[in-house]
Amino acid sequence: MDVIDLQAERERRDGPDPEHVVTEGGGKWYKFALSYKDDDKQYGLHIWATDFADAERRVRLMRDGLKLDGQVYVSGGF
């Protein structure tokens, strides 16, 4: 008789796609989507965090301390 681990099956089914999970430094990092509005347009970006609470913490840090460091240029063309 085969036994199914229901918790593992739920995590496999409901969890993030493998391309949005990175194992590095002994832990897992997950990709989170952020968005904001400027007038009537919506913009988005992604960050990596170890869990939802870490993602929320990083967003708070961005609200308090995000700064523009400068424009990025591509050297040597595309």
C-alpha positions in Angstrom: 0.0 0.0 0.0 1.4 3.4 -1.0 1.2 6.3 1.5 0.8 9.8 0.1 2.3 12.7 2.1 -0.5 15.2 1.8 1.5 18.1 3.1 4.3 17.5 0.5 1.7 17.1 -2.2 0.0 20.4 -1.2 3.3 22.2 -1.3 4.2 20.8 -4.7 0.8 21.7 -6.1 0.3 25.1 -4.4 3.9 26.2 -4.0 5.9 28.4 -6.4 7.2 27.2 -9.7 10.8 25.9 -9.5 12.1 28.7 -11.7 11.0 31.2 -9.0 12.9 29.4 -6.2 16.7 29.6 -5.8 18.7 27.7 -3.2 21.8 29.7 -2.1 23.8 30.1 1.0 22.1 27.2 2.7 18.6 28.5 2.3 15.8 29.0 -0.2 15.0 32.4 -1.9 11.6 33.1 -3.4 10.7 35.6 -6.1 8.1 38.2 -5.1 6.3 40.7 -7.3 5.9 44.4 -6.2 3.9 47.0 -7.9 3.1 50.7 -7.7 1.1 53.3 -9.6 2.1 56.6 -11.1 -0.9 58.6 -12.3 -2.9 56.0 -14.2 0.0 53.7 -15.1 1.0 50.6 -13.1 4.6 49.5 -12.8 6.2 46.4 -11.3 9.4 44.8 -10.3 10.6 41.6 -8.6 12.6 41.0 -5.4 14.1 37.9 -3.9 13.3 37.1 -0.2 13.5 34.1 2.1 9.7 34.2 2.9 6.7 36.5 2.9 7.8 38.2 6.2 11.2 38.9 4.7 9.7 40.3 1.6 7.5 42.6 3.7 10.6 43.7 5.7 12.5 44.5 2.5 9.5 46.6 1.2 9.5 48.6 4.5 13.3 49.1 4.1 12.7 50.4 0.5 10.0 52.8 1.7 12.3 54.2 4.3 15.6 54.2 2.4 15.3 53.7 -1.3 17.4 56.2 -3.3 18.3 56.7 -6.9 22.0 55.9 -7.5 22.1 56.8 -11.2 21.3 55.6 -14.7 22.6 52.2 -15.8 24.4 52.1 -19.2 25.2 49.1 -21.3 28.8 49.1 -22.4 29.6 47.7 -25.8 26.0 47.7 -27.2 23.4 45.0 -27.0 
